[in-house]
Amino acid sequence: MTVLSADIGGTNFRLGAVKEDGSIVKFEKIPTSSVFSSGSVLSDLENMLRTFSEGLSFDAIAIGFPATLNRERTQVVQAPNIPFMENVPVCEHLQKAFGVPVLAERDVAFALCYDAEKYHLPGKGIICGVYFGTGIGNAILIDGKPLTGRHGSAGELGHIPVPGCTISCGCGNIGCLEAVAGGKALARIQREKFPETPIGEMFARHWQEQALMEFIDGMAVAVATELNILDPDQMLLGGGVLSMKDFPRALLDEKIREHTRKPLPWRELNLIYAEDEADKSVVGGAIYARRKLNGRNKYEEDIAC
């Protein structure tokens, strides 16, 4: 089974055709803003998929969105970082357009499916992934199955309210955690505090400055919050922010442990830092799609998504 898999991030749109063995036939990465330009999300998405897949044969489409989806995973409800993406019946439209099964999920769930398999994590128990990119992505696997919640909006770790914060968030609320500890917050700090420093050099040059120390502490609060609530078997951390030049991982680790509940889970805390691979969520989407379409509902033997 070949899966046409897309990872629509708040910053970049990644698209690949992934074969059964996980190899990628074709891969492309472009700015998300260049894809959604007409104001018609479904038309733009269909056109992008058609252009990319010309000459390719595929059996299913998997699309990861930086958004909340309905519980049935057929419709995008709201995407804080992508204009016009609200109440979009993506699966129905694309299944009619391409004549193959279409599976939609949060992009971060694709990343966690990939990482859970790459790091050979057991299918039983609770596995959490927190990915610091444009925002704060969060996915939770329980016995290998992504947690969706009553309305499909579980795992919105980036939208925990921060007391005293008055920064507007793309979700419509004021003072969300990702407004102080996500990639967009880092870009704001760069503009306001260090305008002469390229954003890629922020940690290399300024990680000991108060603004970035507070930013890192906010990241730690996000991770520790989930640790203290769910007490997971495994906690993975990843995303583009952690892969930036000279990111002070030891400081983040220290701050996470500082905020984690004692004596447990602090005493047995095991943090897995996942590599930030360009095609991670594309391959993860294919893993997710194959397992769903193959009807694998047993998680005892291995990772399932």
TAWOQUI-V648641 format. One record per pair of residues at least 24 apart in sequence whose ideal C-beta (glycine too) atoms are under 10 Angstrom apart, sorted by the first residue. I is the first residue (numbers start at 1). GAP is how many residues later the second one is. If there is no record, write none. Layout:
BEGIN
i gap
I GAP
I GAP
END
This chain:
BEGIN
i gap
1 57
1 58
1 59
1 285
1 288
1 289
1 292
1 293
2 54
2 55
2 56
2 57
2 58
2 284
3 55
3 56
3 57
3 58
3 59
3 97
3 98
3 100
3 279
3 280
3 282
3 283
3 284
3 285
3 286
3 287
3 290
4 45
4 48
4 49
4 52
4 53
4 54
4 55
4 56
4 57
4 58
4 59
4 90
4 94
4 96
4 98
4 278
4 281
4 282
4 285
5 53
5 55
5 56
5 57
5 58
5 59
5 98
5 105
5 274
5 276
5 277
5 278
5 279
5 280
5 281
5 282
5 283
5 284
6 29
6 39
6 42
6 43
6 46
6 55
6 56
6 57
6 58
6 59
6 98
6 101
6 104
6 275
6 276
6 279
7 25
7 55
7 56
7 57
7 58
7 59
7 100
7 101
7 103
7 104
7 271
7 272
7 273
7 274
7 275
7 276
7 277
7 278
8 24
8 27
8 28
8 33
8 37
8 40
8 55
8 56
8 57
8 58
8 59
8 68
8 71
8 74
8 77
8 96
8 99
8 273
9 55
9 56
9 57
9 72
9 73
9 98
9 99
9 102
9 122
9 124
9 125
9 126
9 128
9 174
9 230
9 231
9 272
10 56
10 57
10 69
10 70
10 71
10 72
10 97
10 123
10 124
10 125
10 127
10 160
10 172
10 173
10 174
11 55
11 70
11 122
11 123
11 124
11 172
11 173
11 176
11 229
12 121
12 122
12 228
12 266
13 32
13 35
13 39
13 69
14 50
14 93
14 264
14 265
14 266
14 267
14 268
14 271
15 33
15 34
15 36
15 37
15 38
15 48
15 264
15 267
15 270
16 36
16 262
16 263
16 265
16 266
16 267
16 269
16 270
17 35
17 36
17 39
17 40
17 41
17 265
17 269
18 40
18 44
18 261
18 264
18 265
18 266
18 267
18 268
18 269
18 271
18 272
19 39
19 267
20 39
20 266
20 270
22 92
22 95
22 257
22 261
22 264
22 265
22 268
23 260
24 255
24 258
24 259
24 262
25 31
25 32
25 33
26 26
26 27
26 29
26 30
27 25
27 251
27 252
27 255
27 256
28 24
28 254
29 249
29 250
29 253
32 34
32 47
32 49
32 50
32 102
33 49
33 50
35 47
36 43
36 46
36 47
36 48
36 49
38 46
39 44
39 45
40 44
40 48
41 35
41 38
41 41
41 42
41 43
41 44
41 45
41 47
41 49
41 52
42 34
42 43
42 46
42 47
42 48
42 50
42 51
42 52
42 55
43 50
43 54
44 40
45 31
45 40
45 43
45 45
45 48
45 49
45 52
46 44
46 47
46 48
46 50
46 51
46 52
47 50
49 45
49 48
49 49
49 53
50 47
50 48
53 45
58 40
58 42
58 228
59 41
59 42
59 230
59 231
59 234
60 35
60 38
60 40
60 41
60 42
60 43
60 225
60 226
60 229
60 230
60 232
60 233
61 29
61 30
61 33
61 34
61 36
61 37
61 39
61 40
61 41
61 42
61 43
61 224
61 228
62 39
62 40
62 41
62 42
62 43
62 48
62 219
62 220
62 222
62 223
62 224
62 225
62 226
62 227
62 228
62 230
62 231
63 27
63 28
63 31
63 39
63 40
63 41
63 42
63 44
63 47
63 222
63 226
64 39
64 40
64 41
64 42
64 43
64 44
64 45
64 46
64 47
64 49
64 73
64 217
64 218
64 220
64 221
64 224
65 25
65 39
65 40
65 41
65 42
65 43
65 44
65 45
66 40
66 41
66 42
66 67
66 68
66 69
66 71
66 104
67 37
67 39
67 40
67 86
67 104
68 38
68 81
68 83
68 84
68 85
68 86
68 87
68 88
68 91
68 103
69 35
69 36
69 37
69 40
69 79
69 82
69 83
69 84
70 34
70 78
70 81
70 82
70 83
71 77
71 78
71 79
71 80
71 81
71 82
71 83
72 32
72 76
72 80
73 29
73 30
73 31
73 32
73 33
73 36
73 73
73 75
73 79
73 219
74 28
74 29
74 30
74 78
75 29
75 77
76 28
76 30
77 74
77 75
77 76
78 75
78 92
78 93
78 94
79 91
79 92
80 54
80 55
80 76
80 78
80 79
80 89
80 90
80 91
80 92
80 93
80 96
80 98
80 99
80 102
80 104
81 52
81 53
81 54
81 88
81 89
81 90
81 97
81 101
81 102
81 103
82 52
82 88
83 87
101 188
101 191
101 192
102 187
103 182
103 185
103 186
103 187
103 188
103 189
103 190
104 181
105 34
105 41
105 43
105 176
105 179
105 180
105 183
105 184
105 187
105 200
106 31
106 32
106 33
106 40
106 42
106 46
106 47
106 48
106 49
106 50
107 24
107 26
107 30
107 32
107 174
107 175
107 177
107 178
108 25
108 27
108 28
108 29
108 30
108 31
108 32
108 38
108 47
108 49
108 50
108 130
108 131
108 173
108 176
109 28
109 29
109 30
109 31
109 32
109 37
109 38
109 39
109 46
109 172
109 175
109 176
109 179
109 196
110 29
110 36
110 170
110 171
110 172
110 173
110 174
110 175
110 176
110 177
110 178
110 179
110 195
111 26
111 28
111 125
111 127
111 128
111 163
111 165
111 166
111 169
111 170
111 171
111 172
111 173
111 174
112 25
112 26
112 27
112 28
112 29
112 34
112 43
112 122
112 124
112 126
112 162
112 168
112 169
112 172
112 176
112 191
112 193
113 26
113 28
113 31
113 33
113 167
113 168
113 170
113 171
113 172
113 173
113 174
113 175
113 176
113 178
113 190
113 191
113 192
114 124
114 160
114 163
114 165
114 166
114 167
114 168
114 169
114 170
114 171
114 172
114 173
114 174
114 189
114 191
115 24
115 119
115 121
115 122
115 123
115 157
115 159
115 160
115 162
115 165
115 166
115 169
115 188
116 25
116 28
116 118
116 120
116 156
116 158
116 168
116 171
116 186
116 187
116 188
116 189
117 166
117 167
117 170
117 185
117 186
117 187
117 188
118 118
118 156
118 157
118 159
118 162
118 165
118 166
118 185
119 115
119 117
119 153
119 155
119 156
119 184
120 182
120 183
121 112
121 113
121 115
121 151
121 181
121 182
122 111
122 112
122 177
122 178
122 179
122 180
122 181
123 175
123 176
123 177
123 178
123 179
123 180
123 181
123 182
124 109
124 175
124 176
124 177
124 179
125 107
125 108
125 109
125 174
126 100
126 104
126 105
126 106
126 107
126 108
126 109
127 103
127 105
127 106
127 107
127 108
127 109
127 145
127 176
128 27
128 29
128 95
128 98
128 99
128 101
128 102
128 103
128 104
128 105
128 106
128 107
128 108
128 109
129 26
129 97
129 103
129 105
129 106
129 107
129 108
129 109
129 110
129 143
129 145
130 25
130 27
130 28
130 89
130 92
130 93
130 95
130 96
130 97
130 105
130 106
130 107
130 108
130 109
130 112
130 126
130 141
131 26
131 27
131 105
131 106
131 107
131 108
131 109
131 110
131 111
131 143
131 145
131 149
131 150
132 26
132 46
132 49
132 50
132 51
132 53
132 54
132 83
132 86
132 87
132 90
132 91
132 105
132 106
132 107
132 108
132 109
132 110
132 111
132 112
132 115
132 120
132 144
133 45
133 49
133 50
133 51
133 105
133 106
133 107
133 108
133 109
133 110
133 143
134 24
134 36
134 44
134 48
134 49
134 50
134 51
134 52
134 53
134 105
134 106
134 107
135 24
135 34
135 35
135 36
135 41
135 42
135 43
135 44
135 46
135 47
135 48
135 49
135 50
135 104
136 24
136 40
136 41
136 42
136 43
136 44
136 45
136 46
136 47
136 49
136 82
136 83
136 86
136 87
136 103
136 105
137 41
137 45
137 101
137 102
137 144
138 40
138 84
138 85
138 87
138 88
139 97
139 145
139 166
140 86
140 90
140 92
141 91
141 92
141 93
141 158
141 162
141 163
141 164
142 88
142 90
142 91
142 157
143 155
143 156
143 157
143 161
144 147
144 152
144 153
144 154
144 155
144 156
144 157
144 158
144 159
144 160
144 161
145 146
145 152
145 154
145 159
145 160
146 142
146 158
146 159
147 83
155 71
157 24
157 65
157 66
157 68
157 69
157 72
158 24
158 64
160 61
160 62
160 65
160 66
162 56
162 59
165 53
177 41
177 42
177 44
177 45
177 48
178 40
178 41
178 44
179 39
180 34
180 35
180 37
180 38
180 39
180 41
180 42
181 33
181 34
181 35
181 36
181 37
181 38
181 39
181 40
181 41
181 42
181 60
182 33
182 36
182 37
182 40
182 57
182 59
183 56
183 57
183 58
183 61
185 26
185 29
185 30
185 33
185 34
185 56
186 25
186 26
186 29
186 33
186 54
186 55
186 58
188 27
189 25
189 26
198 47
199 45
200 44
200 45
201 43
201 44
201 45
202 39
202 42
202 43
202 44
202 45
203 38
203 39
203 41
203 42
203 43
203 44
203 45
203 46
203 48
204 40
204 41
204 42
204 43
204 44
205 40
205 41
207 37
207 39
207 40
207 41
207 44
208 40
208 43
212 36
212 39
213 35
213 38
213 42
215 26
216 25
216 31
216 32
216 33
216 35
216 36
216 38
216 39
216 40
217 34
217 35
217 38
217 39
217 41
217 42
218 37
219 28
219 32
219 33
219 36
219 37
220 31
220 32
220 33
220 34
220 35
220 36
220 37
220 38
220 39
220 40
221 34
221 35
221 37
221 38
222 34
222 37
223 29
223 30
223 32
223 33
223 34
223 36
223 37
223 46
223 48
224 31
224 32
224 33
224 34
224 35
224 36
224 37
224 41
224 42
224 45
225 34
225 35
227 29
227 30
227 32
227 33
227 34
227 37
227 38
227 39
227 42
227 44
228 31
228 32
228 33
228 36
228 37
228 38
229 32
230 35
231 30
231 33
231 34
231 37
232 33
232 38
233 32
233 37
234 36
234 37
234 38
235 25
235 30
235 34
235 35
235 36
235 37
236 35
236 36
236 37
236 38
237 34
237 35
237 36
237 37
238 34
238 35
238 36
238 37
238 38
238 39
238 42
239 35
239 37
240 36
241 35
242 31
242 32
242 33
242 34
243 30
243 31
243 32
243 33
243 34
244 32
249 24
END
